[in-house]
Amino acid sequence: MNVIGIGTDIVECSRIESMIAKHDELFLKRVYTDWEINYCSRRKSAVEHFAGRWAAKEAILKAMGTGWAKGVHWTDLEIRNEAGGQPFVELAGQARTVCQQQGIEKILITLSHCRQYATAFATAVSD
């Protein structure tokens, strides 16, 4: 396994809470997939889960080495969970295309959150 890139991000949960309060569904639909909205909304601390996914998406873009360039959209990156809770990345659209062009076969992700902050670390790898 070869590491192609790494990325990390941290976000204040209150920032995401403010964006949800101000823009509601417009913000949610722009940043999160339907699966993510459903998953996070069902959680006791929904804002923390939304913030964790925000941080994860930012970390992934850093690991890809693209930032928001090359036409990647927020919803091209989906953070799901295995049955045991381990997060994993589903790529779609331009994010998938960019990863294929760069030889990225998988993006490993970890995220964590508390009441105040959410953080994530991503590693883009190839075989």
PyMOL CGO cylinders between C-alpha atoms (Angstrom):
from pymol import cmd
from pymol.cgo import CYLINDER

trace = [
    CYLINDER, 0.00, 0.00, 0.00, 1.44, 3.39, -1.04, 0.3, 1, 1, 1, 1, 1, 1,
    CYLINDER, 1.44, 3.39, -1.04, 0.39, 6.66, 0.55, 0.3, 1, 1, 1, 1, 1, 1,
    CYLINDER, 0.39, 6.66, 0.55, -0.44, 9.25, -2.10, 0.3, 1, 1, 1, 1, 1, 1,
    CYLINDER, -0.44, 9.25, -2.10, -1.66, 12.00, 0.21, 0.3, 1, 1, 1, 1, 1, 1,
    CYLINDER, -1.66, 12.00, 0.21, -2.81, 12.87, 3.70, 0.3, 1, 1, 1, 1, 1, 1,
    CYLINDER, -2.81, 12.87, 3.70, -5.19, 15.50, 5.01, 0.3, 1, 1, 1, 1, 1, 1,
    CYLINDER, -5.19, 15.50, 5.01, -6.65, 16.68, 8.27, 0.3, 1, 1, 1, 1, 1, 1,
    CYLINDER, -6.65, 16.68, 8.27, -9.28, 19.18, 9.34, 0.3, 1, 1, 1, 1, 1, 1,
    CYLINDER, -9.28, 19.18, 9.34, -10.91, 20.52, 12.48, 0.3, 1, 1, 1, 1, 1, 1,
    CYLINDER, -10.91, 20.52, 12.48, -14.13, 22.52, 12.70, 0.3, 1, 1, 1, 1, 1, 1,
    CYLINDER, -14.13, 22.52, 12.70, -16.08, 24.13, 15.51, 0.3, 1, 1, 1, 1, 1, 1,
    CYLINDER, -16.08, 24.13, 15.51, -19.44, 22.41, 15.85, 0.3, 1, 1, 1, 1, 1, 1,
    CYLINDER, -19.44, 22.41, 15.85, -21.05, 25.81, 16.53, 0.3, 1, 1, 1, 1, 1, 1,
    CYLINDER, -21.05, 25.81, 16.53, -20.03, 26.92, 13.01, 0.3, 1, 1, 1, 1, 1, 1,
    CYLINDER, -20.03, 26.92, 13.01, -21.94, 24.03, 11.44, 0.3, 1, 1, 1, 1, 1, 1,
    CYLINDER, -21.94, 24.03, 11.44, -24.85, 24.59, 13.82, 0.3, 1, 1, 1, 1, 1, 1,
    CYLINDER, -24.85, 24.59, 13.82, -25.02, 28.24, 12.70, 0.3, 1, 1, 1, 1, 1, 1,
    CYLINDER, -25.02, 28.24, 12.70, -24.98, 27.26, 9.03, 0.3, 1, 1, 1, 1, 1, 1,
    CYLINDER, -24.98, 27.26, 9.03, -27.81, 24.79, 9.57, 0.3, 1, 1, 1, 1, 1, 1,
    CYLINDER, -27.81, 24.79, 9.57, -29.83, 27.37, 11.54, 0.3, 1, 1, 1, 1, 1, 1,
    CYLINDER, -29.83, 27.37, 11.54, -29.27, 30.07, 8.93, 0.3, 1, 1, 1, 1, 1, 1,
    CYLINDER, -29.27, 30.07, 8.93, -29.67, 28.06, 5.70, 0.3, 1, 1, 1, 1, 1, 1,
    CYLINDER, -29.67, 28.06, 5.70, -31.40, 24.84, 6.84, 0.3, 1, 1, 1, 1, 1, 1,
    CYLINDER, -31.40, 24.84, 6.84, -32.14, 22.45, 3.98, 0.3, 1, 1, 1, 1, 1, 1,
    CYLINDER, -32.14, 22.45, 3.98, -30.29, 24.53, 1.38, 0.3, 1, 1, 1, 1, 1, 1,
    CYLINDER, -30.29, 24.53, 1.38, -27.04, 24.09, 3.35, 0.3, 1, 1, 1, 1, 1, 1,
    CYLINDER, -27.04, 24.09, 3.35, -27.68, 20.44, 4.15, 0.3, 1, 1, 1, 1, 1, 1,
    CYLINDER, -27.68, 20.44, 4.15, -28.46, 19.49, 0.54, 0.3, 1, 1, 1, 1, 1, 1,
    CYLINDER, -28.46, 19.49, 0.54, -25.43, 21.40, -0.77, 0.3, 1, 1, 1, 1, 1, 1,
    CYLINDER, -25.43, 21.40, -0.77, -22.94, 19.74, 1.59, 0.3, 1, 1, 1, 1, 1, 1,
    CYLINDER, -22.94, 19.74, 1.59, -24.36, 16.33, 2.53, 0.3, 1, 1, 1, 1, 1, 1,
    CYLINDER, -24.36, 16.33, 2.53, -25.84, 13.42, 0.62, 0.3, 1, 1, 1, 1, 1, 1,
    CYLINDER, -25.84, 13.42, 0.62, -29.33, 12.17, 1.43, 0.3, 1, 1, 1, 1, 1, 1,
    CYLINDER, -29.33, 12.17, 1.43, -27.78, 9.19, 3.24, 0.3, 1, 1, 1, 1, 1, 1,
    CYLINDER, -27.78, 9.19, 3.24, -25.63, 11.49, 5.41, 0.3, 1, 1, 1, 1, 1, 1,
    CYLINDER, -25.63, 11.49, 5.41, -28.56, 13.78, 6.23, 0.3, 1, 1, 1, 1, 1, 1,
    CYLINDER, -28.56, 13.78, 6.23, -30.66, 10.82, 7.27, 0.3, 1, 1, 1, 1, 1, 1,
    CYLINDER, -30.66, 10.82, 7.27, -27.84, 9.26, 9.31, 0.3, 1, 1, 1, 1, 1, 1,
    CYLINDER, -27.84, 9.26, 9.31, -26.82, 12.44, 11.14, 0.3, 1, 1, 1, 1, 1, 1,
    CYLINDER, -26.82, 12.44, 11.14, -30.38, 13.65, 11.75, 0.3, 1, 1, 1, 1, 1, 1,
    CYLINDER, -30.38, 13.65, 11.75, -31.19, 10.43, 13.62, 0.3, 1, 1, 1, 1, 1, 1,
    CYLINDER, -31.19, 10.43, 13.62, -28.29, 10.89, 16.04, 0.3, 1, 1, 1, 1, 1, 1,
    CYLINDER, -28.29, 10.89, 16.04, -28.66, 12.38, 19.52, 0.3, 1, 1, 1, 1, 1, 1,
    CYLINDER, -28.66, 12.38, 19.52, -25.92, 14.93, 18.80, 0.3, 1, 1, 1, 1, 1, 1,
    CYLINDER, -25.92, 14.93, 18.80, -26.78, 15.54, 15.14, 0.3, 1, 1, 1, 1, 1, 1,
    CYLINDER, -26.78, 15.54, 15.14, -24.70, 18.73, 14.83, 0.3, 1, 1, 1, 1, 1, 1,
    CYLINDER, -24.70, 18.73, 14.83, -21.57, 16.92, 15.99, 0.3, 1, 1, 1, 1, 1, 1,
    CYLINDER, -21.57, 16.92, 15.99, -22.13, 14.23, 13.36, 0.3, 1, 1, 1, 1, 1, 1,
    CYLINDER, -22.13, 14.23, 13.36, -22.68, 16.81, 10.62, 0.3, 1, 1, 1, 1, 1, 1,
    CYLINDER, -22.68, 16.81, 10.62, -19.52, 18.62, 11.75, 0.3, 1, 1, 1, 1, 1, 1,
    CYLINDER, -19.52, 18.62, 11.75, -17.55, 15.37, 11.70, 0.3, 1, 1, 1, 1, 1, 1,
    CYLINDER, -17.55, 15.37, 11.70, -18.57, 14.75, 8.11, 0.3, 1, 1, 1, 1, 1, 1,
    CYLINDER, -18.57, 14.75, 8.11, -17.70, 18.34, 7.18, 0.3, 1, 1, 1, 1, 1, 1,
    CYLINDER, -17.70, 18.34, 7.18, -14.21, 17.86, 8.63, 0.3, 1, 1, 1, 1, 1, 1,
    CYLINDER, -14.21, 17.86, 8.63, -13.89, 14.50, 6.88, 0.3, 1, 1, 1, 1, 1, 1,
    CYLINDER, -13.89, 14.50, 6.88, -14.74, 15.97, 3.49, 0.3, 1, 1, 1, 1, 1, 1,
    CYLINDER, -14.74, 15.97, 3.49, -12.21, 18.78, 3.97, 0.3, 1, 1, 1, 1, 1, 1,
    CYLINDER, -12.21, 18.78, 3.97, -9.55, 16.26, 5.02, 0.3, 1, 1, 1, 1, 1, 1,
    CYLINDER, -9.55, 16.26, 5.02, -10.30, 14.08, 1.99, 0.3, 1, 1, 1, 1, 1, 1,
    CYLINDER, -10.30, 14.08, 1.99, -9.85, 16.98, -0.40, 0.3, 1, 1, 1, 1, 1, 1,
    CYLINDER, -9.85, 16.98, -0.40, -6.48, 17.72, 1.17, 0.3, 1, 1, 1, 1, 1, 1,
    CYLINDER, -6.48, 17.72, 1.17, -5.46, 14.07, 0.85, 0.3, 1, 1, 1, 1, 1, 1,
    CYLINDER, -5.46, 14.07, 0.85, -6.51, 14.14, -2.81, 0.3, 1, 1, 1, 1, 1, 1,
    CYLINDER, -6.51, 14.14, -2.81, -4.35, 17.23, -3.29, 0.3, 1, 1, 1, 1, 1, 1,
    CYLINDER, -4.35, 17.23, -3.29, -7.06, 19.12, -5.15, 0.3, 1, 1, 1, 1, 1, 1,
    CYLINDER, -7.06, 19.12, -5.15, -8.98, 21.25, -2.67, 0.3, 1, 1, 1, 1, 1, 1,
    CYLINDER, -8.98, 21.25, -2.67, -12.16, 22.39, -4.38, 0.3, 1, 1, 1, 1, 1, 1,
    CYLINDER, -12.16, 22.39, -4.38, -10.45, 22.63, -7.77, 0.3, 1, 1, 1, 1, 1, 1,
    CYLINDER, -10.45, 22.63, -7.77, -11.26, 20.33, -10.68, 0.3, 1, 1, 1, 1, 1, 1,
    CYLINDER, -11.26, 20.33, -10.68, -15.05, 20.46, -10.23, 0.3, 1, 1, 1, 1, 1, 1,
    CYLINDER, -15.05, 20.46, -10.23, -15.35, 18.33, -7.10, 0.3, 1, 1, 1, 1, 1, 1,
    CYLINDER, -15.35, 18.33, -7.10, -18.60, 18.90, -5.18, 0.3, 1, 1, 1, 1, 1, 1,
    CYLINDER, -18.60, 18.90, -5.18, -19.35, 18.32, -1.49, 0.3, 1, 1, 1, 1, 1, 1,
    CYLINDER, -19.35, 18.32, -1.49, -21.79, 15.57, -2.34, 0.3, 1, 1, 1, 1, 1, 1,
    CYLINDER, -21.79, 15.57, -2.34, -19.19, 13.72, -4.44, 0.3, 1, 1, 1, 1, 1, 1,
    CYLINDER, -19.19, 13.72, -4.44, -17.77, 12.67, -1.06, 0.3, 1, 1, 1, 1, 1, 1,
    CYLINDER, -17.77, 12.67, -1.06, -19.97, 10.55, 1.17, 0.3, 1, 1, 1, 1, 1, 1,
    CYLINDER, -19.97, 10.55, 1.17, -18.96, 9.35, 4.63, 0.3, 1, 1, 1, 1, 1, 1,
    CYLINDER, -18.96, 9.35, 4.63, -20.71, 6.13, 5.61, 0.3, 1, 1, 1, 1, 1, 1,
    CYLINDER, -20.71, 6.13, 5.61, -20.21, 3.69, 8.47, 0.3, 1, 1, 1, 1, 1, 1,
    CYLINDER, -20.21, 3.69, 8.47, -19.58, -0.03, 8.59, 0.3, 1, 1, 1, 1, 1, 1,
    CYLINDER, -19.58, -0.03, 8.59, -21.92, -2.05, 10.82, 0.3, 1, 1, 1, 1, 1, 1,
    CYLINDER, -21.92, -2.05, 10.82, -19.40, -1.75, 13.68, 0.3, 1, 1, 1, 1, 1, 1,
    CYLINDER, -19.40, -1.75, 13.68, -19.23, 2.03, 13.28, 0.3, 1, 1, 1, 1, 1, 1,
    CYLINDER, -19.23, 2.03, 13.28, -15.97, 2.40, 11.33, 0.3, 1, 1, 1, 1, 1, 1,
    CYLINDER, -15.97, 2.40, 11.33, -16.31, 5.24, 8.80, 0.3, 1, 1, 1, 1, 1, 1,
    CYLINDER, -16.31, 5.24, 8.80, -15.49, 4.74, 5.13, 0.3, 1, 1, 1, 1, 1, 1,
    CYLINDER, -15.49, 4.74, 5.13, -15.56, 6.93, 2.02, 0.3, 1, 1, 1, 1, 1, 1,
    CYLINDER, -15.56, 6.93, 2.02, -17.81, 6.52, -0.99, 0.3, 1, 1, 1, 1, 1, 1,
    CYLINDER, -17.81, 6.52, -0.99, -16.66, 8.58, -3.99, 0.3, 1, 1, 1, 1, 1, 1,
    CYLINDER, -16.66, 8.58, -3.99, -18.90, 9.75, -6.80, 0.3, 1, 1, 1, 1, 1, 1,
    CYLINDER, -18.90, 9.75, -6.80, -18.80, 12.14, -9.73, 0.3, 1, 1, 1, 1, 1, 1,
    CYLINDER, -18.80, 12.14, -9.73, -15.71, 14.25, -10.26, 0.3, 1, 1, 1, 1, 1, 1,
    CYLINDER, -15.71, 14.25, -10.26, -14.11, 13.12, -6.98, 0.3, 1, 1, 1, 1, 1, 1,
    CYLINDER, -14.11, 13.12, -6.98, -14.06, 9.55, -8.26, 0.3, 1, 1, 1, 1, 1, 1,
    CYLINDER, -14.06, 9.55, -8.26, -12.62, 10.70, -11.61, 0.3, 1, 1, 1, 1, 1, 1,
    CYLINDER, -12.62, 10.70, -11.61, -9.87, 12.75, -9.97, 0.3, 1, 1, 1, 1, 1, 1,
    CYLINDER, -9.87, 12.75, -9.97, -8.91, 9.84, -7.71, 0.3, 1, 1, 1, 1, 1, 1,
    CYLINDER, -8.91, 9.84, -7.71, -8.72, 7.47, -10.66, 0.3, 1, 1, 1, 1, 1, 1,
    CYLINDER, -8.72, 7.47, -10.66, -6.51, 9.95, -12.56, 0.3, 1, 1, 1, 1, 1, 1,
    CYLINDER, -6.51, 9.95, -12.56, -4.17, 10.22, -9.58, 0.3, 1, 1, 1, 1, 1, 1,
    CYLINDER, -4.17, 10.22, -9.58, -4.02, 6.48, -8.92, 0.3, 1, 1, 1, 1, 1, 1,
    CYLINDER, -4.02, 6.48, -8.92, -5.89, 6.77, -5.63, 0.3, 1, 1, 1, 1, 1, 1,
    CYLINDER, -5.89, 6.77, -5.63, -7.64, 3.46, -5.05, 0.3, 1, 1, 1, 1, 1, 1,
    CYLINDER, -7.64, 3.46, -5.05, -8.98, 4.07, -1.56, 0.3, 1, 1, 1, 1, 1, 1,
    CYLINDER, -8.98, 4.07, -1.56, -9.27, 6.83, 1.00, 0.3, 1, 1, 1, 1, 1, 1,
    CYLINDER, -9.27, 6.83, 1.00, -8.97, 5.81, 4.64, 0.3, 1, 1, 1, 1, 1, 1,
    CYLINDER, -8.97, 5.81, 4.64, -10.77, 8.12, 7.06, 0.3, 1, 1, 1, 1, 1, 1,
    CYLINDER, -10.77, 8.12, 7.06, -11.10, 8.59, 10.77, 0.3, 1, 1, 1, 1, 1, 1,
    CYLINDER, -11.10, 8.59, 10.77, -13.14, 11.23, 12.52, 0.3, 1, 1, 1, 1, 1, 1,
    CYLINDER, -13.14, 11.23, 12.52, -13.91, 12.28, 16.04, 0.3, 1, 1, 1, 1, 1, 1,
    CYLINDER, -13.91, 12.28, 16.04, -16.13, 14.86, 17.68, 0.3, 1, 1, 1, 1, 1, 1,
    CYLINDER, -16.13, 14.86, 17.68, -17.19, 16.33, 20.99, 0.3, 1, 1, 1, 1, 1, 1,
    CYLINDER, -17.19, 16.33, 20.99, -19.59, 19.14, 21.84, 0.3, 1, 1, 1, 1, 1, 1,
    CYLINDER, -19.59, 19.14, 21.84, -17.20, 21.86, 20.66, 0.3, 1, 1, 1, 1, 1, 1,
    CYLINDER, -17.20, 21.86, 20.66, -15.08, 20.39, 17.86, 0.3, 1, 1, 1, 1, 1, 1,
    CYLINDER, -15.08, 20.39, 17.86, -15.03, 17.78, 15.14, 0.3, 1, 1, 1, 1, 1, 1,
    CYLINDER, -15.03, 17.78, 15.14, -11.84, 16.56, 13.51, 0.3, 1, 1, 1, 1, 1, 1,
    CYLINDER, -11.84, 16.56, 13.51, -10.90, 14.13, 10.76, 0.3, 1, 1, 1, 1, 1, 1,
    CYLINDER, -10.90, 14.13, 10.76, -7.82, 12.60, 9.19, 0.3, 1, 1, 1, 1, 1, 1,
    CYLINDER, -7.82, 12.60, 9.19, -7.73, 11.12, 5.69, 0.3, 1, 1, 1, 1, 1, 1,
    CYLINDER, -7.73, 11.12, 5.69, -5.13, 9.03, 3.88, 0.3, 1, 1, 1, 1, 1, 1,
    CYLINDER, -5.13, 9.03, 3.88, -5.29, 8.50, 0.12, 0.3, 1, 1, 1, 1, 1, 1,
    CYLINDER, -5.29, 8.50, 0.12, -3.66, 5.20, -0.87, 0.3, 1, 1, 1, 1, 1, 1,
    CYLINDER, -3.66, 5.20, -0.87, -2.92, 2.95, -3.84, 0.3, 1, 1, 1, 1, 1, 1,
    CYLINDER, -2.92, 2.95, -3.84, -1.93, -0.71, -3.95, 0.3, 1, 1, 1, 1, 1, 1,
]
cmd.load_cgo(trace, "trace")
